Amino acid sequence: MTFKYTLLKKGTRMKLKPFDKVLVRHAKTEPWTATFYSHPEREGHVTLDRRAVWAEGNILPYDDKTGHLLGTTDDFEPPIDEATLFACGQWVEVRCGADRLFVKVLYLYCDKTWDKPVHFVFEPISSKKLGITAGEGIRPVQNACA
């Protein structure tokens, strides 16, 4: 099932089908429980057990990305897509050089053909193209006016 991992809210057009596995909870202080999805209704979304109409961030598809929430009260945090984390032409900071300090560079693109996505940037002072992984240190410029 392809699903964008945003918390489902009232009026959200769902890509869930009857009998899809879902996680639900009544409130942030209650743990996530597993059940089956039934259908959308005007006021929210219904599960097969019909204990409640689920709305406002209290229903998620159950899969590999959400299964760890079962039985916890943890909030869902969508996975980061490293390939679209930055845009071409955006100023970012990367750790480079022997001292591993953050340096301001121009973001070029992300290459996902490696084991980990590699972000290619242009360092204007040395006129070099550098390849950086997120683990090495890449972040948006803290002060865009700097």
PAZA-339905 format. One line per field, with one value per residue: residue number from 1; residue in one letter; x, y, z of N, C-alpha, C in turn. Coordinates in nm, 4 decimals, decimal comma, padded with zeros to 6 digits. Last residue first. Example, Ala and Ser with C-alpha at 12.3 -4.5 7.8 and 13.67 -1.06 7.14 Angstrom:
BEGIN
k: 2 / 1
r: S / A
n.x: 01,2850 / 01,3190
n.y: -00,2250 / -00,5690
n.z: 00,7080 / 00,7800
ca.x: 01,3670 / 01,2300
ca.y: -00,1060 / -00,4500
ca.z: 00,7140 / 00,7800
c.x: 01,2900 / 01,3200
c.y: 00,0030 / -00,3300
c.z: 00,7870 / 00,7800
***
This chain:
BEGIN
k: 146 / 145 / 144 / 143 / 142 / 141 / 140 / 139 / 138 / 137 / 136 / 135 / 134 / 133 / 132 / 131 / 130 / 129 / 128 / 127 / 126 / 125 / 124 / 123 / 122 / 121 / 120 / 119 / 118 / 117 / 116 / 115 / 114 / 113 / 112 / 111 / 110 / 109 / 108 / 107 / 106 / 105 / 104 / 103 / 102 / 101 / 100 / 99 / 98 / 97 / 96 / 95 / 94 / 93 / 92 / 91 / 90 / 89 / 88 / 87 / 86 / 85 / 84 / 83 / 82 / 81 / 80 / 79 / 78 / 77 / 76 / 75 / 74 / 73 / 72 / 71 / 70 / 69 / 68 / 67 / 66 / 65 / 64 / 63 / 62 / 61 / 60 / 59 / 58 / 57 / 56 / 55 / 54 / 53 / 52 / 51 / 50 / 49 / 48 / 47 / 46 / 45 / 44 / 43 / 42 / 41 / 40 / 39 / 38 / 37 / 36 / 35 / 34 / 33 / 32 / 31 / 30 / 29 / 28 / 27 / 26 / 25 / 24 / 23 / 22 / 21 / 20 / 19 / 18 / 17 / 16 / 15 / 14 / 13 / 12 / 11 / 10 / 9 / 8 / 7 / 6 / 5 / 4 / 3 / 2 / 1
r: A / C / A / N / Q / V / P / R / I / G / E / G / A / T / I / G / L / K / K / S / S / I / P / E / F / V / F / H / V / P / K / D / W / T / K / D / C / Y / L / Y / L / V / K / V / F / L / R / D / A / G / C / R / V / E / V / W / Q / G / C / A / F / L / T / A / E / D / I / P / P / E / F / D / D / T / T / G / L / L / H / G / T / K / D / D / Y / P / L / I / N / G / E / A / W / V / A / R / R / D / L / T / V / H / G / E / R / E / P / H / S / Y / F / T / A / T / W / P / E / T / K / A / H / R / V / L / V / K / D / F / P / K / L / K / M / R / T / G / K / K / L / L / T / Y / K / F / T / M
n.x: 02,3262 / 02,0631 / 02,0004 / 02,1421 / 02,1853 / 02,1358 / 02,0634 / 02,3393 / 02,5428 / 02,7570 / 02,7939 / 02,5358 / 02,4639 / 02,7602 / 02,8796 / 03,1084 / 03,1793 / 03,3544 / 03,5226 / 03,6124 / 03,6812 / 03,4542 / 03,2159 / 03,1482 / 02,8554 / 02,7530 / 02,5597 / 02,4940 / 02,4093 / 02,2361 / 02,4265 / 02,5230 / 02,4265 / 02,2336 / 02,1266 / 02,2516 / 02,1198 / 02,2695 / 02,3695 / 02,3973 / 02,6827 / 02,7950 / 02,9702 / 03,0886 / 03,1671 / 03,4775 / 03,6849 / 03,9535 / 04,0012 / 03,6952 / 03,3486 / 03,0063 / 02,7996 / 02,5024 / 02,3492 / 02,1369 / 02,0008 / 02,0400 / 01,8049 / 01,6992 / 01,6878 / 01,5505 / 01,5068 / 01,6608 / 01,5819 / 01,2958 / 01,2264 / 00,9066 / 00,7090 / 00,6422 / 00,3800 / 00,4427 / 00,3900 / 00,2725 / 00,2563 / 00,1300 / 00,3021 / 00,5143 / 00,6342 / 00,4767 / 00,5347 / 00,6843 / 00,5626 / 00,2221 / -00,0965 / -00,1890 / -00,3505 / -00,5406 / -00,5535 / -00,5685 / -00,8600 / -01,0466 / -01,2642 / -01,5338 / -01,5220 / -01,5586 / -01,5710 / -01,4099 / -01,3273 / -01,3310 / -01,3820 / -01,3174 / -01,5281 / -01,7810 / -01,8577 / -01,6286 / -01,4561 / -01,4182 / -01,2307 / -00,9213 / -00,8537 / -00,5988 / -00,3912 / -00,3262 / -00,1196 / -00,2186 / -00,3010 / -00,2403 / -00,3581 / -00,6517 / -00,7303 / -00,5730 / -00,4690 / -00,3365 / -00,4595 / -00,4799 / -00,7668 / -01,0395 / -01,0993 / -00,8109 / -00,6761 / -00,6313 / -00,8678 / -00,8836 / -00,9821 / -01,1874 / -00,9818 / -00,6606 / -00,3798 / -00,0490 / 00,1216 / 00,2755 / 00,1049 / 00,1241 / 00,0659 / 00,0851
n.y: 03,4993 / 03,4610 / 03,2160 / 03,0597 / 02,7856 / 02,5992 / 02,2525 / 02,0153 / 01,7353 / 01,4988 / 01,2316 / 01,1352 / 01,2211 / 01,2566 / 01,4415 / 01,5419 / 01,8551 / 02,0437 / 02,3556 / 02,6194 / 02,7091 / 02,8721 / 02,7203 / 02,3965 / 02,2313 / 01,8892 / 01,6020 / 01,3484 / 01,0183 / 00,7687 / 00,4675 / 00,3142 / 00,4952 / 00,6153 / 00,8642 / 01,1775 / 01,5016 / 01,8272 / 02,0900 / 02,3672 / 02,5451 / 02,5989 / 02,6814 / 02,4366 / 02,3272 / 02,1508 / 01,9625 / 02,0015 / 01,9105 / 01,9306 / 01,9681 / 01,9536 / 02,2025 / 02,3847 / 02,5312 / 02,7029 / 02,5594 / 02,4544 / 02,1981 / 02,1342 / 01,8551 / 01,6140 / 01,4181 / 01,2062 / 01,1425 / 01,1616 / 01,0522 / 00,9341 / 01,1087 / 01,0015 / 00,9655 / 00,9564 / 00,6875 / 00,5129 / 00,1674 / -00,0364 / 00,0304 / 00,1565 / -00,0112 / 00,0109 / 00,2021 / 00,0894 / -00,1552 / -00,0773 / 00,0459 / 00,3876 / 00,5519 / 00,7779 / 01,0241 / 01,2709 / 01,3200 / 01,0146 / 00,7462 / 00,6623 / 00,3503 / 00,0823 / -00,0792 / -00,2777 / -00,1758 / 00,1851 / 00,4839 / 00,8315 / 01,1187 / 01,2109 / 01,0577 / 00,7842 / 00,5166 / 00,1812 / -00,0077 / -00,1494 / -00,3366 / -00,2698 / -00,2073 / 00,0927 / 00,3138 / 00,4297 / 00,7709 / 01,0349 / 01,1210 / 00,9119 / 00,6758 / 00,5242 / 00,2710 / 00,1392 / -00,1069 / -00,3068 / -00,3180 / -00,3666 / -00,1340 / 00,0795 / 00,4108 / 00,6559 / 00,9192 / 01,2539 / 01,4024 / 01,4738 / 01,4735 / 01,3184 / 01,1188 / 01,2262 / 01,1049 / 00,9349 / 00,8235 / 00,5017 / 00,2149 / -00,1169
n.z: 00,6549 / 00,6125 / 00,7222 / 00,9694 / 00,9310 / 00,6425 / 00,7094 / 00,7103 / 00,7495 / 00,8322 / 00,8007 / 00,7774 / 00,5239 / 00,3213 / 00,0413 / -00,1972 / -00,3566 / -00,5842 / -00,5324 / -00,4944 / -00,2485 / -00,2050 / -00,2667 / -00,2977 / -00,3669 / -00,3056 / -00,2936 / -00,0717 / -00,1005 / 00,0829 / 00,1146 / -00,0979 / -00,4026 / -00,5502 / -00,4966 / -00,4734 / -00,4828 / -00,5588 / -00,4466 / -00,2227 / -00,1393 / 00,2017 / 00,4907 / 00,7170 / 01,0403 / 01,0905 / 01,0860 / 01,0543 / 00,7958 / 00,5984 / 00,6941 / 00,7289 / 00,5779 / 00,5297 / 00,2363 / 00,0199 / -00,2778 / -00,5258 / -00,4899 / -00,1533 / 00,0784 / 00,0986 / -00,0806 / 00,0049 / 00,2627 / 00,4059 / 00,7264 / 00,8397 / 01,0858 / 01,3989 / 01,6264 / 01,9783 / 02,2106 / 02,3713 / 02,2558 / 02,1212 / 01,8260 / 01,7052 / 01,5244 / 01,2920 / 01,1044 / 00,9049 / 00,8452 / 00,9436 / 00,9618 / 00,9201 / 01,1975 / 01,3851 / 01,5077 / 01,3807 / 01,3671 / 01,4350 / 01,4360 / 01,6189 / 01,7982 / 01,7783 / 01,5506 / 01,4580 / 01,2094 / 01,2189 / 01,0342 / 01,0485 / 01,0273 / 00,9697 / 00,7467 / 00,7177 / 00,5544 / 00,6950 / 00,8401 / 00,9433 / 01,2359 / 01,4862 / 01,7664 / 01,9545 / 02,1395 / 02,4690 / 02,5592 / 02,5350 / 02,3027 / 02,2541 / 02,1264 / 01,8447 / 01,6098 / 01,3123 / 01,0765 / 00,7851 / 00,5771 / 00,5618 / 00,3032 / 00,2489 / 00,2372 / 00,1567 / 00,2168 / 00,2504 / 00,5493 / 00,7187 / 01,0026 / 00,9305 / 00,9865 / 00,9629 / 00,6833 / 00,4904 / 00,2141 / 00,0876 / -00,0908 / 00,0000
ca.x: 02,4697 / 02,1170 / 02,0029 / 02,0998 / 02,1147 / 02,2075 / 02,0304 / 02,2216 / 02,4858 / 02,7148 / 02,9135 / 02,6135 / 02,4008 / 02,6448 / 02,8630 / 03,0034 / 03,2015 / 03,2306 / 03,5210 / 03,5532 / 03,7802 / 03,5893 / 03,2607 / 03,2135 / 02,9629 / 02,7485 / 02,6686 / 02,4543 / 02,5230 / 02,2297 / 02,3534 / 02,4612 / 02,5226 / 02,2844 / 02,0814 / 02,2695 / 02,1408 / 02,1747 / 02,3512 / 02,3496 / 02,5622 / 02,8114 / 02,8538 / 03,1209 / 03,0635 / 03,3866 / 03,5445 / 03,8957 / 04,0603 / 03,8293 / 03,4574 / 03,1334 / 02,8523 / 02,6313 / 02,3534 / 02,2595 / 01,9824 / 02,0562 / 01,9176 / 01,6696 / 01,7354 / 01,5724 / 01,4357 / 01,6773 / 01,7068 / 01,3412 / 01,2890 / 01,0465 / 00,7282 / 00,7267 / 00,4364 / 00,3857 / 00,4786 / 00,2021 / 00,3236 / 00,1427 / 00,2019 / 00,4297 / 00,7047 / 00,4578 / 00,4537 / 00,7232 / 00,6994 / 00,3212 / -00,0016 / -00,1765 / -00,2359 / -00,5408 / -00,5628 / -00,4379 / -00,7604 / -01,0164 / -01,1274 / -01,5010 / -01,5217 / -01,5555 / -01,6661 / -01,4666 / -01,4240 / -01,2626 / -01,4370 / -01,2873 / -01,3959 / -01,7126 / -01,8583 / -01,7605 / -01,4643 / -01,4589 / -01,3557 / -00,9955 / -00,8724 / -00,7312 / -00,4077 / -00,3724 / -00,1694 / -00,1310 / -00,3350 / -00,1982 / -00,2122 / -00,5853 / -00,8308 / -00,5704 / -00,5605 / -00,3140 / -00,4359 / -00,4408 / -00,6275 / -00,9550 / -01,1527 / -00,9204 / -00,6964 / -00,5919 / -00,7814 / -00,9171 / -00,8705 / -01,1944 / -01,1165 / -00,7472 / -00,5064 / -00,1570 / 00,0765 / 00,2681 / 00,1859 / 00,0530 / 00,1389 / 00,0000
ca.y: 03,5046 / 03,5915 / 03,2261 / 03,1971 / 02,8320 / 02,7138 / 02,3817 / 02,0780 / 01,8308 / 01,6302 / 01,3159 / 01,0981 / 01,2851 / 01,1798 / 01,4334 / 01,4452 / 01,7595 / 01,9694 / 02,2095 / 02,5793 / 02,6258 / 02,9234 / 02,8320 / 02,4822 / 02,3095 / 02,0330 / 01,6725 / 01,4833 / 01,1101 / 00,8825 / 00,5767 / 00,2484 / 00,4449 / 00,4883 / 00,7530 / 01,0549 / 01,3812 / 01,7178 / 02,0576 / 02,2302 / 02,5459 / 02,5542 / 02,7148 / 02,5343 / 02,3457 / 02,2620 / 01,9172 / 02,0469 / 01,8382 / 01,9710 / 01,9288 / 01,9368 / 02,0669 / 02,3759 / 02,4371 / 02,7103 / 02,5977 / 02,5987 / 02,2494 / 02,1678 / 01,9870 / 01,6946 / 01,5437 / 01,2505 / 01,2168 / 01,1200 / 01,1577 / 00,9119 / 01,0574 / 01,0963 / 00,9215 / 01,0216 / 00,7716 / 00,6408 / 00,2840 / -00,0484 / -00,0543 / 00,2364 / 00,0100 / -00,1018 / 00,2438 / 00,2226 / -00,1544 / -00,1384 / -00,0388 / 00,2537 / 00,5379 / 00,6564 / 00,9055 / 01,2147 / 01,4132 / 01,1372 / 00,7911 / 00,7220 / 00,4962 / 00,1406 / 00,0308 / -00,2977 / -00,2857 / 00,0567 / 00,3777 / 00,7022 / 01,0610 / 01,2681 / 01,2037 / 00,8406 / 00,6559 / 00,2749 / -00,0422 / -00,0346 / -00,3307 / -00,3156 / -00,2514 / -00,0455 / 00,2728 / 00,3579 / 00,6288 / 00,9692 / 01,1100 / 01,0359 / 00,7778 / 00,5597 / 00,3746 / 00,1678 / 00,0295 / -00,2973 / -00,2766 / -00,4739 / -00,2207 / -00,0018 / 00,2845 / 00,5533 / 00,8100 / 01,1465 / 01,3530 / 01,5214 / 01,4809 / 01,4150 / 01,1356 / 01,1828 / 01,2197 / 00,9228 / 00,9327 / 00,5919 / 00,3407 / 00,0000
ca.z: 00,6851 / 00,5732 / 00,5772 / 00,9450 / 01,0491 / 00,6999 / 00,6487 / 00,7713 / 00,6552 / 00,8778 / 00,8072 / 00,8954 / 00,6395 / 00,3692 / 00,1869 / -00,1678 / -00,2490 / -00,5648 / -00,5367 / -00,6233 / -00,3166 / -00,1758 / -00,3508 / -00,1990 / -00,4272 / -00,2792 / -00,3591 / -00,1093 / -00,0985 / -00,0089 / 00,1793 / 00,0182 / -00,3049 / -00,6004 / -00,4131 / -00,5508 / -00,4022 / -00,5790 / -00,5876 / -00,2462 / -00,2221 / 00,0634 / 00,4085 / 00,6143 / 00,9400 / 01,1179 / 01,0848 / 01,1810 / 00,9091 / 00,6403 / 00,6045 / 00,8004 / 00,5844 / 00,5984 / 00,3480 / 00,0991 / -00,1374 / -00,5114 / -00,5672 / -00,2924 / 00,0365 / 00,2178 / -00,1018 / -00,1332 / 00,2440 / 00,2740 / 00,6463 / 00,8022 / 00,9500 / 01,3283 / 01,4993 / 01,8611 / 02,1300 / 02,3572 / 02,3146 / 02,2663 / 01,8894 / 01,7941 / 01,6514 / 01,3826 / 01,2186 / 00,9504 / 00,8994 / 00,8554 / 01,0350 / 00,8627 / 01,1075 / 01,3044 / 01,5923 / 01,4119 / 01,4202 / 01,3614 / 01,4566 / 01,4904 / 01,7894 / 01,9122 / 01,5651 / 01,5912 / 01,2136 / 01,2188 / 01,1183 / 00,9898 / 01,0497 / 01,0860 / 00,7393 / 00,7437 / 00,5989 / 00,5910 / 00,7748 / 00,8920 / 01,0917 / 01,4446 / 01,6282 / 01,9449 / 02,0082 / 02,3757 / 02,5500 / 02,6589 / 02,3062 / 02,2951 / 02,1574 / 01,9861 / 01,6562 / 01,4533 / 01,1216 / 00,9258 / 00,5953 / 00,6151 / 00,4078 / 00,1989 / 00,3062 / 00,0625 / 00,2604 / 00,1575 / 00,4701 / 00,5822 / 00,9489 / 00,9968 / 00,9174 / 01,0490 / 00,7594 / 00,6345 / 00,2670 / 00,1769 / -00,0892 / 00,0000
c.x: 02,5546 / 02,2681 / 02,0608 / 02,1131 / 02,0623 / 02,1234 / 02,1123 / 02,1884 / 02,3580 / 02,6710 / 02,8809 / 02,7393 / 02,4788 / 02,5894 / 02,7453 / 02,9975 / 03,0825 / 03,2594 / 03,3796 / 03,5527 / 03,7350 / 03,6950 / 03,4029 / 03,2770 / 03,0171 / 02,8667 / 02,6465 / 02,5753 / 02,4751 / 02,3506 / 02,3435 / 02,3748 / 02,4486 / 02,3866 / 02,1333 / 02,2337 / 02,1508 / 02,2084 / 02,2434 / 02,3253 / 02,5221 / 02,6773 / 02,8830 / 02,9963 / 03,1016 / 03,2819 / 03,4460 / 03,7467 / 03,9966 / 03,8750 / 03,5897 / 03,2388 / 02,9811 / 02,6719 / 02,4902 / 02,2469 / 02,1187 / 02,0385 / 01,9211 / 01,7948 / 01,7028 / 01,6114 / 01,4508 / 01,6083 / 01,7232 / 01,4652 / 01,3317 / 01,0974 / 00,8756 / 00,7547 / 00,5187 / 00,4536 / 00,4033 / 00,2859 / 00,2333 / 00,2118 / 00,2298 / 00,3296 / 00,6206 / 00,5231 / 00,4403 / 00,6454 / 00,7399 / 00,4582 / 00,0907 / -00,0745 / -00,2409 / -00,4230 / -00,5732 / -00,4400 / -00,6332 / -00,9007 / -01,0984 / -01,3658 / -01,5067 / -01,5636 / -01,6705 / -01,5671 / -01,4854 / -01,3677 / -01,3519 / -01,3278 / -01,3824 / -01,5735 / -01,7766 / -01,7481 / -01,6101 / -01,4565 / -01,3859 / -01,1238 / -00,9566 / -00,7367 / -00,5510 / -00,3951 / -00,2123 / -00,2011 / -00,2458 / -00,2293 / -00,1622 / -00,4351 / -00,7664 / -00,6695 / -00,5344 / -00,4080 / -00,4021 / -00,4123 / -00,6002 / -00,8062 / -01,0574 / -00,9762 / -00,8163 / -00,6004 / -00,7481 / -00,8177 / -00,9195 / -01,0803 / -01,1124 / -00,8856 / -00,5986 / -00,2889 / -00,0352 / 00,2420 / 00,1669 / 00,1476 / 00,0578 / 00,0896
c.y: 03,4905 / 03,5997 / 03,3588 / 03,2217 / 02,9732 / 02,7679 / 02,4917 / 02,2070 / 01,8837 / 01,7219 / 01,4569 / 01,1814 / 01,2549 / 01,2500 / 01,3419 / 01,4220 / 01,6654 / 01,8602 / 02,1559 / 02,4282 / 02,5836 / 02,8429 / 02,8794 / 02,5988 / 02,4053 / 02,0999 / 01,8222 / 01,5533 / 01,2444 / 00,9743 / 00,6889 / 00,3468 / 00,3732 / 00,4255 / 00,6181 / 00,9367 / 01,2607 / 01,6012 / 01,9506 / 02,2077 / 02,4018 / 02,5596 / 02,6801 / 02,5563 / 02,4606 / 02,2706 / 02,0274 / 02,0127 / 01,8773 / 01,8932 / 01,9824 / 01,8949 / 02,0669 / 02,2299 / 02,4468 / 02,6147 / 02,6034 / 02,6483 / 02,4014 / 02,2220 / 02,0085 / 01,8380 / 01,6383 / 01,3837 / 01,2710 / 01,2029 / 01,0979 / 01,0253 / 01,0362 / 01,0400 / 01,0331 / 00,9668 / 00,8343 / 00,7391 / 00,4070 / 00,0684 / -00,0701 / 00,1519 / 00,0898 / -00,0848 / 00,1339 / 00,2689 / -00,0188 / -00,1307 / -00,1045 / 00,1750 / 00,4021 / 00,6621 / 00,7760 / 01,0891 / 01,3458 / 01,2109 / 00,9121 / 00,7897 / 00,5375 / 00,2917 / 00,0886 / -00,1882 / -00,3058 / -00,0527 / 00,2525 / 00,5923 / 00,9267 / 01,2100 / 01,2671 / 00,9917 / 00,6926 / 00,4182 / 00,0548 / -00,0833 / -00,2100 / -00,3103 / -00,2975 / -00,0788 / 00,1263 / 00,3276 / 00,5589 / 00,8199 / 01,0352 / 01,0123 / 00,9128 / 00,6736 / 00,4034 / 00,2806 / 00,0302 / -00,1520 / -00,2673 / -00,4404 / -00,3369 / -00,0848 / 00,2140 / 00,4174 / 00,7157 / 01,0343 / 01,2440 / 01,4740 / 01,5370 / 01,4107 / 01,2251 / 01,2138 / 01,1690 / 01,0555 / 00,9340 / 00,7008 / 00,4389 / 00,1231
c.z: 00,5615 / 00,5905 / 00,5281 / 00,7952 / 01,0323 / 00,8140 / 00,7146 / 00,6977 / 00,7187 / 00,7668 / 00,8528 / 00,9119 / 00,7670 / 00,4924 / 00,2183 / -00,0184 / -00,2359 / -00,4613 / -00,5181 / -00,6408 / -00,4561 / -00,2501 / -00,3260 / -00,2757 / -00,3227 / -00,3494 / -00,3453 / -00,1706 / -00,1532 / 00,0100 / 00,0790 / 00,0964 / -00,1924 / -00,5059 / -00,4612 / -00,4612 / -00,4956 / -00,4852 / -00,6074 / -00,3946 / -00,2538 / -00,0084 / 00,2626 / 00,5291 / 00,8466 / 01,0080 / 01,1259 / 01,1941 / 01,0414 / 00,7620 / 00,6564 / 00,6990 / 00,6659 / 00,6051 / 00,4143 / 00,2169 / -00,0680 / -00,3689 / -00,5559 / -00,3602 / -00,1106 / 00,1838 / 00,0168 / -00,1583 / 00,1031 / 00,2415 / 00,5136 / 00,7141 / 00,9187 / 01,1904 / 01,4385 / 01,7361 / 02,0139 / 02,2750 / 02,3034 / 02,3342 / 02,0390 / 01,8726 / 01,7515 / 01,5185 / 01,3246 / 01,0727 / 00,9570 / 00,9217 / 00,9335 / 00,9447 / 01,0413 / 01,2070 / 01,5139 / 01,4965 / 01,4701 / 01,4280 / 01,3719 / 01,5112 / 01,6443 / 01,9077 / 01,7066 / 01,6282 / 01,3511 / 01,2343 / 01,1058 / 01,0879 / 00,9808 / 01,1094 / 00,8520 / 00,7422 / 00,6270 / 00,6454 / 00,6610 / 00,8261 / 01,0551 / 01,2927 / 01,6041 / 01,7984 / 02,0155 / 02,2430 / 02,4492 / 02,6589 / 02,4290 / 02,2991 / 02,1870 / 02,0076 / 01,8033 / 01,4917 / 01,2706 / 00,9602 / 00,7450 / 00,6154 / 00,4356 / 00,3144 / 00,2458 / 00,1299 / 00,1460 / 00,1835 / 00,3762 / 00,4944 / 00,8079 / 00,9351 / 00,9972 / 00,9807 / 00,8468 / 00,7022 / 00,4168 / 00,2208 / -00,0069 / 00,0000
***
